[in-house]
Structure formats: structure tokens, C-alpha cells
Amino acid sequence: NENIRRHIGSTTRVIDGRGRTVIPGLIDTHVHALDVAAAEASQPFQNLQSIDALQTWVRSARADRPATNWIWTPRVYPSRLREHRFPTRRELDAAAPDHPVVVDLAYAFVLNSAALRAAGITRDSADPPGGAIVKDAAGEPTGLLRNVGPLLDRFRTRPAAPSLEILERVHQQYLAAGITSIVERGASVEGF
């Protein structure tokens, strides 16, 4: 404190933190606020913290839709699940045997058996460019797909552009976490 006080000038604004730690605002240089806001508009984020919670969410989602409608989960990160792993195709089958289910894991997806069938993904399916259809020792798809977003795009309904109100809520969440500046990584001219 004494070392910094000598730099206080007549126009310096001094804020007494009363013993608390004060740090500058954080700058996150890679966010997708527009995508987050659009997703929030159609399906508010839920922090699913275990495979049981994911299965419960899927069971609830299937209750109010026909079996032909795809179920896309909120974004899940395996490192945030209690089990610290990807859910399996069989675990998703147990939650929704007849509905196509996709667990969105950012750069990976896990599909249940109904989704693999609906997407036409079989043991004979070749890996798409830059992606991988993970197969077991017998050559059958496990349900885990890596970097194959375009392969599934036709089955996903994209949300409309978010309202400014929802986008503002997303930015308020950044602020609450100490992020005071961002760099939007997926913006279009329309988005701006």
C-alpha cells in the first residue's frame, strides 16, 4: 500500500477495498456470446453434473415430443460430469430408446442407437473430413462422434437470432464472473 500511495495524484480516484483483494477485470478473448444468447432463447442452459442428471433430463425431454423428434441436450462437458467421462450410447438408450438423442459436448457428440439409425451411421460409414466416427473393436459405432458437426446439422433446428435483452443477460453473467471485456469469436455482420 505504501509503495503505491506515492503515485496518487490530485486527480486519482482512490477506492478503499477495506482489506479485500481487488483485481482488474478479466478479458476473455474467445467467447460465443451470440450463440449462447440464441441457445438461451430456445432452451435455457442447465448445468447437468452427472450422467444420472443427463438421463433424467433426456427422459423429461422425451415425454412431450413424438419419437421422430430429435432431442439435443444442453451443452455438457465431460470434465464437469461427476463421472469425468462421456456418457455411453447404452446409457442414452436407457433414457430414450425410441427418440434420437444427441449429447452436445462442444467438439464431440454422443448419439444413442436411434440417432445413429436416423442419421444413417453404420459400421460402413466413413469418417467425415476432419472428423471421426468412433467404433468399437467389432467395428460398430460406439455413438461417440468427434468433430462431425456438419454431419448432424440437418437434424438440428438452429435458434433464431437472440433478442438484445437475452444478449444483455449473457453479458451480465460475464460481468458477474469478473469478465469485463470479451472478443466475440463467431459474430457475423448481422450479429453485430
N, C-alpha and C positions, 0 to 999 in steps of 0.2 A: 504493500500500500504506500509506504513512504517513498519508494523509488518512483512510483507513477505520479504521486501528488505534485512533484516538481514540474510536471508537464501540463498542469491545469492552468489554463489562461482565463482571461476575463470573460470570454465568450464560450467557454467549455461548459457543457451541461453535465453535471455530476449526479449520478444515481447511486444512492447508498443501498447496497444489496443486503445489508444487515446480517452479514455472516453467510449468506447463501452464495453458491457458485454462480457466476454469470459467464456465459459463453456467447460468442457471436452466433447469429442464425446460420443454419446449415444450408448448403446449396446442393440440391440433388440434380445431377447433370443427365439423368436418364429416367424420365417418367413418361407415362402414357395417360395423362390426366383426361384427355378427351375420350379415350377408350374406356377408362374406369367410369367416367360420368355416364357414358352411353350404357354400359353394363348395369350401373346402379339404377338407371331409369327403367330397365326392363326386369331386373332381378336383383334386389338389394343383396350386397355381399353378406355372406355368413361365414364365420370363422369355424370351419369344421376341423376339429382337432384330433379325431381318431377315425379309424375305418368303421367302427360301430356307428359313429355320428354320421359318417358319409352314407352308410347303408340306410340309416333311419331317414335321412334327407331324401334319398332316392325313393324309398317306399312311400313317403309322403307325396313326392312329386308325381309318382305314377298313379296315385289314387284318383286324380282329377283329369286324366287325359287318356285318349284312346291308345291302344297298343302300337299303332303305327306312328305316333308322335315321338320324336327323339327327345331324350332327357339329357340336357347338358348341365353338369354340376357347376356351382361357383368354382372359381379358381382355387386349387388346392396345391400346396407344396409338400412333398413327402417329408421334408425335414421338419415341418411343423406338425405332422401327424405323430401321435404318441408312439406308433409302431416304427416310425422312421423308415418307411418303405412305401413303394407303390401298392395300391390295392390290386388285387388279382381279378382276372376275368371271372373266376368262380365266385368270388365274394360279391361281385356286381350281379352275377346271375342269381345269387341267393336273394338279393334285394329286389330284382326286377327281371324275372325270367323271360317275359314276353316283350318288354319295351326295349328299344335300342337305347343304351346308356353310354355316355361318354364322360369320363372324368377329365376335366381340363387341368393339366399340370404344367401349363405355360408352353414349354417346348416339347412336351410329351403328352400323350393321351393314353388312357386305358379304356378299352371298349369291352362291353360284355359280349356274350355269344350272339345275341340278337342284333347288336350293332355291327358286328363282323359280318353276319349274314346279309344284313340290309345294305352294307357298303360293298358287298361282293369280295371281301377279303378272305382268301383261302390259302391253303398251303402252296398253291401255284402262283400266288400273287408276287410279282417282283417288287423290290424296294423302289419307291419313287426317287427321282433325283435328289440327292442330299438328305434323304430320309431313310428310315429303317422300319420294316415290319418285323418285330422280334418274334422268333419262332423257337419252339422247344426242341429237344433232342430228336423228336419224331418228325419234325418239320411242320408242326401245326402252329398257327399264330397263337401267341400267348394272350393277346389283347393289348400288349404294350406297343405303341407306335411312337417313334421318335422323329421329330421334325417333318411331320407329314400334314401340316395344316391345310394346304390346298387340296389334299386328297379327301378331306372331310367337309370342305366349305359348302358343298351343295346341300348338306344335311343340316346346316346351321343357319338359323334366322338371325341376321345381323340387326342389332338395335338401331333405331333412328338416332339422328344427331341429338345430343343431350341439350336440355334447356340450360340457360345461363344460371338458373337457380341451383340446379344439380351440380353443375361445374363449380359454382361458388362453394357448395358444401364440401366437395372434394378438396378444394384449395384450403378450406378452413381446417380440414383434417390434417393436411400437410403442416399448416401453421401450428396446430395443437401439438404436433410431434417435434416442433422446433425447426422445421424446414421452411425457410423464409424466401427462398428463390428456387425456381425449377427451370429445367430445359426440357421442353416437350419434344419427345422423340418420334411421334407418329402423326404430327399435325399436317393437315392439308391446308390449302388456301381457304377452303370453306370452313375448316375447323377454327382457323384464326379469325 
